């Protein structure tokens, strides 16, 4: 092993709270937004989820690493079978306990070895129950991991919360086509070039704001062709049968070009589906508003309901922003609502084939209660094609 389990470090929160733990990843200091996830399994998928970019992930499940990390086998589409992107996306990982001994048929190395190889810090030996209660009560906040031999502790920095001066700089640079990667998390995780997948007759144009591999896989398994484009790509003159807006990190209001292009798409009748950040971007394009949640929803066990019914679904979620349903235009309405706090979990247009979910119907490692929404999107595209012909 290249890492040392007895190397100690301090986790510091912006409110002055400190927790001492021990390293099981790469021993370097770092900073990011502190968030917690209630999933009991699926850490390879969660750690590689682009929506966690720039965040220090606190695992509420007490044991991490017991089933190791799988290899990077590829499927028939060239996508990783086990990971949601090509590298670990979060800034760091925090756990109560860590098992360097692992056992699983797919495991090729330990979680600690993987984190070390990708230069991602990780701490165990921390009371994550107390830490999670603090984040739940006081809200997500910036944090730093500081190793004892660090000459200069990193300053608190949360890329999800910018000063007004930074936000103004971002808006100006975005409109001028400059400096976007520096200040926009979505620009960091989005594809840098157009990519083509599949050979189906139905054409999906996928706007990559940080898309997970399993979203691509579920679309391709349904026999469509997918054109994956950068987050700020102007798709308003492209030929496609359905528009898909992916998940991604950060504040949806930062994605100014995407919102502008979506506004133009809403004048058309071609089907649209969005997931997570895609849900928020679609609402912003329609004229609604979004807001930053106190601590967000992250886990594989969030229950949602279709308003006006008793139909409930267990979902996986990973978001820190939400739509204000009171600001939805008259021709839009809520499609799902969160049973824990009543927040919006999806929207749809009352007449046109536009819908989106705040949760992840494609979630790996589950649940799969809402995976049929991909079939609904495909049916919308087939219907559009029939009407067009």
Protein Blocks (a to p, Z undefined) as FASTA:
>chain_A
ZZdfkbccddddfkopacddddfbdcddddddddddfbfghklmmmmmmklgoiacddfb
fbghjlopadfddcfkopafkbcbfbdfbfbdcdfbdcfbdcdfklcbdfklmmmmnopa
cdehiafklmmmmmmmnopaddddddfklmbacddddfkbccfklmmmmmmmmmnopakl
mmmmklmmmcfbdcdedjbfbdcddddehiafklmmmmmmnopacddddfklcfklcccf
bdcddddedjfklmmmlmmmmmmmmmpmbdcddehjlmmmmmmmnopacdddfkopadjk
bccddehiabdcddddddfbdcdfklpcfkbccfbdcfklopafbdcdfkbccdddfbdf
kbcebjfklmmmmmmmmmmmmmmmmmmZZ
